[in-house]
Amino acid sequence: MADTDELLMRKVAKGDLAAFRLLMERWEGAAKRYAYRSFGDYQSAEDAAQETFIRLFRSASRYEPTAKFSTYFYTVLGNLCRDRARAQKRRAGHGDQLEDVFVLDDTVAAPESLSPEPRVETEEERLLVREAVSELPEKLREALSLREFEGLSYHEIAAVMGANLGEVKTWIHRGRKRLAHRLRALASPDERREQGL
């Protein structure tokens, strides 16, 4: 039977580099996909994933498995991505005027391993989804991404985002509702007629 992520972290805390490599193998793809949706470019995703694993290694001795490892992992990763996004805004000198960098899909620049799921049928649909998601407020985008793309439970999302369960449910509900509304608005007149809109 394979070691759990929690057990691997305990081994990492004792200096077991093989356990750390295994943990990285298990979670590297998820780290890159999440970071790619945050930044929209491969290099930033690579850098954020690498920094996340450095932070996990350094904090292994303080890790307490009070929740699933995935919750801890996405908390570290989410905090890092938010911090880097804020730093990018400050460096750009635009403060809150800079458009949020969280994106859903940009398969042109991303290797296949970073392409977020679910796959959208056509390039036109992909662009419509990307545009609609980019217009969602940050908390709605992040909660929706953690739920729909990373498969976290509502409780895990609450822990990752430092929010209560009610807030998470509201963000996801509002995110889905706004996304559906915006996608209907972006659909061509012919598509709207076909769908009876």
ZIGINOR-V893299 format. One record per residue. PSI is psi as a letter, one per 30 degrees, with the letter a starting at -180 (NA if undefined). OMEGA is omega as a letter, one per 30 degrees, with the letter a starting at -180 (NA if undefined). Layout:
# ZIGINOR-V893299
psi->PSI omega->OMEGA
psi->PSI omega->OMEGA
This chain:
# ZIGINOR-V893299
psi->k omega->a
psi->k omega->l
psi->k omega->l
psi->l omega->l
psi->e omega->l
psi->e omega->l
psi->e omega->l
psi->e omega->l
psi->e omega->l
psi->e omega->l
psi->e omega->l
psi->e omega->l
psi->f omega->l
psi->g omega->l
psi->g omega->a
psi->j omega->a
psi->f omega->l
psi->e omega->l
psi->e omega->l
psi->e omega->l
psi->e omega->l
psi->e omega->l
psi->e omega->l
psi->e omega->l
psi->e omega->a
psi->e omega->a
psi->f omega->a
psi->e omega->l
psi->e omega->l
psi->e omega->l
psi->e omega->a
psi->e omega->l
psi->e omega->a
psi->e omega->a
psi->e omega->l
psi->e omega->l
psi->f omega->l
psi->e omega->a
psi->f omega->l
psi->g omega->l
psi->k omega->a
psi->e omega->a
psi->e omega->l
psi->e omega->l
psi->e omega->l
psi->e omega->a
psi->e omega->a
psi->e omega->l
psi->e omega->l
psi->e omega->l
psi->e omega->l
psi->e omega->a
psi->e omega->l
psi->e omega->l
psi->e omega->l
psi->e omega->l
psi->e omega->a
psi->e omega->a
psi->g omega->a
psi->e omega->a
psi->f omega->l
psi->f omega->a
psi->k omega->l
psi->j omega->a
psi->i omega->l
psi->f omega->l
psi->l omega->l
psi->k omega->l
psi->e omega->a
psi->e omega->l
psi->e omega->l
psi->e omega->a
psi->e omega->a
psi->f omega->l
psi->e omega->l
psi->e omega->a
psi->e omega->a
psi->e omega->l
psi->e omega->l
psi->e omega->a
psi->e omega->l
psi->e omega->l
psi->e omega->l
psi->e omega->l
psi->e omega->l
psi->e omega->l
psi->e omega->l
psi->e omega->l
psi->e omega->l
psi->e omega->l
psi->e omega->a
psi->f omega->l
psi->g omega->a
psi->f omega->l
psi->b omega->a
psi->f omega->a
psi->f omega->l
psi->k omega->l
psi->k omega->l
psi->k omega->a
psi->f omega->a
psi->k omega->a
psi->l omega->a
psi->e omega->a
psi->k omega->l
psi->i omega->a
psi->f omega->l
psi->e omega->a
psi->f omega->a
psi->k omega->l
psi->l omega->a
psi->e omega->a
psi->f omega->a
psi->f omega->a
psi->k omega->a
psi->l omega->l
psi->l omega->f
psi->l omega->l
psi->k omega->l
psi->k omega->a
psi->e omega->a
psi->l omega->l
psi->e omega->l
psi->e omega->l
psi->e omega->l
psi->e omega->l
psi->e omega->l
psi->e omega->l
psi->e omega->a
psi->e omega->l
psi->e omega->a
psi->e omega->a
psi->e omega->a
psi->f omega->a
psi->f omega->l
psi->k omega->l
psi->l omega->a
psi->e omega->a
psi->e omega->l
psi->e omega->l
psi->e omega->a
psi->e omega->a
psi->e omega->a
psi->e omega->l
psi->e omega->a
psi->e omega->a
psi->e omega->a
psi->e omega->a
psi->e omega->a
psi->f omega->l
psi->g omega->l
psi->l omega->l
psi->l omega->l
psi->e omega->l
psi->e omega->l
psi->e omega->l
psi->e omega->l
psi->e omega->l
psi->e omega->a
psi->e omega->a
psi->f omega->a
psi->h omega->a
psi->l omega->l
psi->l omega->a
psi->e omega->l
psi->e omega->l
psi->e omega->a
psi->e omega->l
psi->e omega->l
psi->e omega->a
psi->e omega->a
psi->e omega->l
psi->e omega->l
psi->e omega->l
psi->e omega->l
psi->e omega->a
psi->e omega->l
psi->e omega->l
psi->e omega->l
psi->e omega->l
psi->e omega->a
psi->e omega->l
psi->e omega->l
psi->e omega->a
psi->e omega->a
psi->f omega->a
psi->k omega->l
psi->l omega->l
psi->e omega->l
psi->e omega->l
psi->e omega->l
psi->e omega->l
psi->e omega->l
psi->e omega->a
psi->g omega->l
psi->g omega->a
psi->NA omega->NA
